[in-house]
């Protein structure tokens, strides 16, 4: 069963659509992370759990040969979470759930002691 996602977890984005706008080497791109969960009452220690629709770090992407901002609520959100577990009334996100549209995946590290099914 998958590990629960939390604020600060890293999102693995599709390099074909996201990397062309990142700063060129040697500058490092800002990682895309879960920035602000929609709920803050259910926490792992003091870190809120991520739920469907949680905002990600604003970044740029290249849909048609031009860099455009990718900010919430126009994308840049975590995708559908669990169908059985909610937190603060929203479906809970887990590692490997989609994020940033169909292009990204929540990779963690997550709340390694919290497992969420369905």
Secondary structure in CASP SS format (residue, H / E / C, confidence):
PFRMAT SS
TARGET T0000
AUTHOR 0000-0000-0000
METHOD secondary structure of the structure
MODEL  1
X C 1.00
X E 1.00
X E 1.00
X E 1.00
X C 1.00
X E 1.00
X C 1.00
X C 1.00
X C 1.00
X E 1.00
X E 1.00
X E 1.00
X C 1.00
X C 1.00
X H 1.00
X H 1.00
X H 1.00
X H 1.00
X H 1.00
X H 1.00
X H 1.00
X C 1.00
X C 1.00
X C 1.00
X C 1.00
X C 1.00
X C 1.00
X C 1.00
X C 1.00
X C 1.00
X C 1.00
X C 1.00
X E 1.00
X E 1.00
X E 1.00
X E 1.00
X C 1.00
X C 1.00
X C 1.00
X C 1.00
X C 1.00
X C 1.00
X E 1.00
X E 1.00
X C 1.00
X C 1.00
X E 1.00
X E 1.00
X E 1.00
X C 1.00
X E 1.00
X C 1.00
X C 1.00
X C 1.00
X E 1.00
X E 1.00
X C 1.00
X C 1.00
X E 1.00
X E 1.00
X E 1.00
X E 1.00
X C 1.00
X C 1.00
X C 1.00
X C 1.00
X E 1.00
X E 1.00
X E 1.00
X E 1.00
X C 1.00
X C 1.00
X C 1.00
X C 1.00
X C 1.00
X C 1.00
X E 1.00
X E 1.00
X C 1.00
X C 1.00
X C 1.00
X C 1.00
X C 1.00
X C 1.00
X C 1.00
X E 1.00
X E 1.00
X C 1.00
X C 1.00
X E 1.00
X E 1.00
X E 1.00
X C 1.00
X E 1.00
X C 1.00
X C 1.00
X C 1.00
X E 1.00
X E 1.00
X C 1.00
X H 1.00
X H 1.00
X H 1.00
X E 1.00
X E 1.00
X E 1.00
X E 1.00
X E 1.00
X C 1.00
X C 1.00
X E 1.00
X E 1.00
X E 1.00
X E 1.00
X E 1.00
X E 1.00
X C 1.00
X C 1.00
END
